[in-house]
Amino acid sequence: MSEKEPAAFEVRLCSMRIQQELDSLQKTDYQRVIAKLRAPADNTRPQGYEKLCDDIYRIRVGDIRIIYLVDEANKRVEVGAIRRRTERTYREIEGLFR
């Protein structure tokens, strides 16, 4: 993709809580996550993605998980969570996008 060509999908954070999760990451993790957040703009199912349910997917960045929803109709990718992998990471994921 050239710099002048617009991305196929708009990537949006669902809430300020996600921005806080992103800001709380260490610098190296932050840079890796930002790079992975750009991937769904051109390819909603980038290398390493996993489908969780319906239109909800996750991308793994080390021990951090980016959980996102693909809205094909509006050409939008909504990020619902950026979390370190724990037992609770995937609980109530559908509620993230309401």
Contacts in CASP RR format, 6 or more apart in sequence:
PFRMAT RR
TARGET T0000
AUTHOR 0000-0000-0000
METHOD contacts of the structure
MODEL  1
MSEKEPAAFEVRLCSMRIQQELDSLQKTDYQRVIAKLRAPADNTRPQGYE
KLCDDIYRIRVGDIRIIYLVDEANKRVEVGAIRRRTERTYREIEGLFR
1 7 0 8 1.000
1 42 0 8 1.000
7 41 0 8 1.000
7 42 0 8 1.000
8 41 0 8 1.000
8 42 0 8 1.000
8 75 0 8 1.000
9 40 0 8 1.000
9 41 0 8 1.000
9 42 0 8 1.000
9 44 0 8 1.000
9 70 0 8 1.000
9 75 0 8 1.000
9 76 0 8 1.000
9 77 0 8 1.000
10 41 0 8 1.000
10 75 0 8 1.000
10 76 0 8 1.000
10 77 0 8 1.000
11 37 0 8 1.000
11 38 0 8 1.000
11 40 0 8 1.000
11 41 0 8 1.000
11 76 0 8 1.000
11 77 0 8 1.000
11 79 0 8 1.000
12 76 0 8 1.000
12 77 0 8 1.000
12 78 0 8 1.000
12 79 0 8 1.000
13 19 0 8 1.000
13 22 0 8 1.000
13 78 0 8 1.000
13 79 0 8 1.000
13 80 0 8 1.000
14 78 0 8 1.000
14 79 0 8 1.000
14 80 0 8 1.000
14 96 0 8 1.000
14 97 0 8 1.000
15 80 0 8 1.000
18 79 0 8 1.000
18 80 0 8 1.000
18 81 0 8 1.000
18 82 0 8 1.000
21 81 0 8 1.000
21 82 0 8 1.000
21 83 0 8 1.000
22 30 0 8 1.000
22 33 0 8 1.000
22 34 0 8 1.000
22 82 0 8 1.000
23 30 0 8 1.000
25 33 0 8 1.000
25 64 0 8 1.000
25 82 0 8 1.000
29 61 0 8 1.000
29 64 0 8 1.000
32 61 0 8 1.000
32 62 0 8 1.000
32 64 0 8 1.000
33 61 0 8 1.000
33 64 0 8 1.000
33 66 0 8 1.000
33 82 0 8 1.000
36 46 0 8 1.000
36 59 0 8 1.000
36 61 0 8 1.000
36 66 0 8 1.000
37 66 0 8 1.000
37 79 0 8 1.000
39 46 0 8 1.000
39 59 0 8 1.000
40 46 0 8 1.000
40 59 0 8 1.000
40 68 0 8 1.000
40 70 0 8 1.000
40 77 0 8 1.000
41 77 0 8 1.000
44 57 0 8 1.000
44 70 0 8 1.000
44 72 0 8 1.000
44 77 0 8 1.000
45 57 0 8 1.000
45 70 0 8 1.000
46 59 0 8 1.000
48 59 0 8 1.000
48 60 0 8 1.000
49 57 0 8 1.000
49 58 0 8 1.000
49 59 0 8 1.000
50 57 0 8 1.000
50 58 0 8 1.000
50 60 0 8 1.000
51 57 0 8 1.000
52 58 0 8 1.000
52 67 0 8 1.000
52 90 0 8 1.000
52 93 0 8 1.000
53 93 0 8 1.000
53 94 0 8 1.000
54 94 0 8 1.000
55 69 0 8 1.000
55 70 0 8 1.000
55 71 0 8 1.000
55 72 0 8 1.000
56 67 0 8 1.000
56 68 0 8 1.000
56 69 0 8 1.000
56 93 0 8 1.000
56 94 0 8 1.000
56 97 0 8 1.000
57 67 0 8 1.000
57 68 0 8 1.000
57 69 0 8 1.000
57 70 0 8 1.000
58 65 0 8 1.000
58 66 0 8 1.000
58 67 0 8 1.000
58 68 0 8 1.000
59 65 0 8 1.000
59 66 0 8 1.000
59 68 0 8 1.000
63 84 0 8 1.000
63 85 0 8 1.000
64 82 0 8 1.000
64 83 0 8 1.000
64 84 0 8 1.000
64 85 0 8 1.000
65 81 0 8 1.000
65 82 0 8 1.000
65 83 0 8 1.000
65 84 0 8 1.000
65 85 0 8 1.000
65 89 0 8 1.000
66 79 0 8 1.000
66 81 0 8 1.000
66 82 0 8 1.000
67 79 0 8 1.000
67 80 0 8 1.000
67 81 0 8 1.000
67 82 0 8 1.000
67 83 0 8 1.000
67 90 0 8 1.000
67 93 0 8 1.000
67 96 0 8 1.000
68 77 0 8 1.000
68 78 0 8 1.000
68 79 0 8 1.000
68 80 0 8 1.000
69 77 0 8 1.000
69 78 0 8 1.000
69 80 0 8 1.000
69 96 0 8 1.000
69 97 0 8 1.000
70 77 0 8 1.000
71 77 0 8 1.000
71 78 0 8 1.000
78 97 0 8 1.000
80 96 0 8 1.000
80 97 0 8 1.000
81 89 0 8 1.000
81 93 0 8 1.000
81 96 0 8 1.000
83 89 0 8 1.000
END
